[in-house]
């Protein structure tokens, strides 16, 4: 895995952003989501990332490789790439299946044990609801017990995360894949020291989520984006004919030619420079040359202000930008029955509930309406 011709980048020149707690977070996070095909390569790739200068590792229980990442960290220490795990900024995530209050502390303890650390720098709640799917499942998989966002339940989860922060096992807390409504409810109901400092979300040139991102940042919540290059090797369940490729967009290609860099590096440079360098990005590769290349945009401006404007736009006819609302992660495997197969309900805040009782009333009403609809449809079909 090690490429002797790939010279390490000094971690000191990698840019950071300040979280609301005052701590610094490197803007470039090496992603460890393996997309199934790369699982066997993750130890070597993570070790090489550390050697090349990456100091922010993005991990999750759902990726099923925290132990492998831990092995890479220990090997990096043995090889002298880092003096200890304290040289790293590690982001971890609470998986959906562990959101029950009784499961949260054991889940974090397993994460810490597998990574070989005593506390984690940033712990994110991975998704806003406790819906699970089988690892490697197909896109048509559905969990009959899946539910929409229920604020009462989420607050119970969040309270346990906050307890672990107070106990010193977590330094900073955050969310992932939160929407405007779910975040507004959370901020309404937590104390100042229980507010999330970061939200990880899908962000790339063809899916910029500018309005949502600006809302989070107005509340002091930093935004870091996954799928920064459009994730061409994402699982097949997350590929649809409606999707477009960021790296093949004509504007991205044109800017790549102007800068003499790859289209992927243009996408990452936009992530690093957007909104006055306010956010971060998560990206993964198992190729040593690309691992290094992906870190470069965190060290210097590759794009001019005019090139950033051509990608972002400014709301005028003269500068429309290239945002196409091209969401790649539809999340259809997480759908609850009342969503009736419409993945957009995961994101549009139309089924967000304050209490379990409120959701049960809605569910009963929906079931009754759905039964009538089915009976009426079948009746028509019988004539």
LINJOMO-V884189 format. One record per pair of residues at least 4 apart in sequence whose ideal C-beta (glycine too) atoms are under 6 Angstrom apart, sorted by sequence separation. I is the first residue (numbers start at 1). J is the second residue. D is the distance in whole Angstrom. If there is no record, write none. Layout:
BEGIN
i,j,d
I,J,D
I,J,D
END
This chain:
BEGIN
i,j,d
19,23,5
34,38,4
41,45,5
42,46,6
50,54,6
65,69,6
83,87,6
94,98,6
103,107,6
133,137,5
137,141,4
178,182,5
190,194,4
209,213,5
227,231,4
234,238,5
261,265,4
265,269,6
269,273,6
270,274,6
273,277,6
290,294,6
303,307,4
308,312,6
335,339,5
344,348,5
354,358,6
366,370,6
34,39,4
49,54,4
76,81,4
77,82,6
82,87,4
98,103,4
112,117,6
164,169,5
165,170,4
178,183,5
190,195,6
202,207,6
216,221,4
256,261,6
285,290,4
297,302,5
303,308,5
314,319,5
345,350,6
353,358,5
19,25,6
76,82,5
164,170,5
285,291,5
313,319,5
339,345,4
345,351,5
353,359,4
59,66,6
216,223,5
256,263,5
313,320,5
16,24,4
17,25,6
34,42,6
133,141,5
165,173,5
313,321,2
16,25,6
98,107,4
312,321,5
16,26,5
17,27,6
59,69,5
213,223,5
253,263,6
256,266,5
271,281,4
309,319,5
252,263,5
255,266,5
283,294,5
311,322,6
332,343,4
14,26,5
15,27,5
73,85,5
131,143,6
161,173,6
331,343,6
268,281,6
330,343,4
252,266,5
131,146,4
230,245,6
331,346,5
230,246,4
247,263,4
199,216,5
247,264,6
129,147,6
30,49,4
92,111,5
129,149,5
128,149,5
175,196,5
178,199,5
246,267,5
174,196,4
199,221,5
203,225,3
42,65,5
46,69,5
173,196,6
174,197,6
204,227,5
30,54,4
174,198,4
175,199,5
176,200,4
198,222,5
199,223,6
200,224,5
202,226,6
204,228,6
43,68,5
47,72,4
172,197,5
196,221,6
202,227,5
272,297,4
42,68,5
46,72,4
50,76,4
204,230,5
268,294,6
272,298,6
29,56,4
30,57,5
31,58,5
32,59,5
43,71,5
47,75,5
92,120,5
265,293,6
269,297,4
338,366,5
26,55,5
29,58,4
43,72,5
47,76,6
268,297,5
26,56,4
33,63,5
51,81,5
90,120,6
273,303,6
32,63,6
34,65,6
50,81,5
57,88,6
90,121,5
91,122,4
92,123,5
93,124,5
94,125,5
95,126,6
96,127,5
99,130,4
85,117,5
89,121,5
94,126,6
162,194,5
180,212,6
55,88,6
56,89,4
57,90,5
58,91,5
59,92,5
60,93,4
62,95,5
93,126,4
149,182,5
269,302,4
55,89,6
61,95,4
96,130,5
151,185,5
269,303,5
96,131,6
97,132,4
180,215,6
229,264,5
273,308,5
96,132,5
32,69,5
206,244,6
229,267,5
228,267,6
206,246,5
228,268,5
205,246,5
270,311,5
11,53,5
74,116,6
204,246,5
1,44,3
73,116,6
228,271,5
259,302,6
8,52,5
9,53,4
11,55,5
70,114,5
8,53,5
66,111,6
70,115,4
2,48,6
70,116,4
225,271,6
1,48,5
67,114,4
123,170,4
66,114,4
66,115,6
119,169,5
120,170,6
121,171,5
122,172,5
123,173,6
124,174,5
125,175,5
126,176,5
127,177,5
128,178,6
122,174,6
124,176,4
255,307,5
228,281,4
128,182,5
101,156,5
224,279,6
228,283,5
104,160,4
108,164,6
223,279,5
224,280,4
225,281,5
226,282,4
99,157,5
101,160,5
251,310,6
205,267,6
26,89,6
25,89,6
205,270,6
251,322,5
249,322,6
124,200,6
244,326,5
238,329,6
139,237,4
138,237,5
36,136,6
227,328,6
205,311,5
208,323,4
205,322,6
206,324,5
207,326,5
206,326,4
207,327,5
202,329,5
21,172,6
19,172,6
181,349,4
179,349,5
181,352,5
21,197,6
20,197,5
19,197,4
148,336,5
147,336,5
146,336,4
141,333,5
35,233,5
20,220,4
35,235,6
133,333,4
19,222,6
131,334,4
148,351,4
149,352,5
150,353,5
151,354,5
152,355,5
152,356,6
17,222,6
150,356,6
150,359,5
58,282,5
52,291,6
48,288,5
52,292,5
45,286,4
54,295,6
49,291,5
53,295,6
48,291,6
27,272,6
41,286,4
38,286,5
31,282,4
31,283,6
27,280,4
29,282,4
31,284,3
28,295,5
28,298,4
27,298,5
6,288,5
6,289,6
15,298,5
14,298,5
3,288,3
14,299,6
6,292,5
9,295,5
13,299,5
END
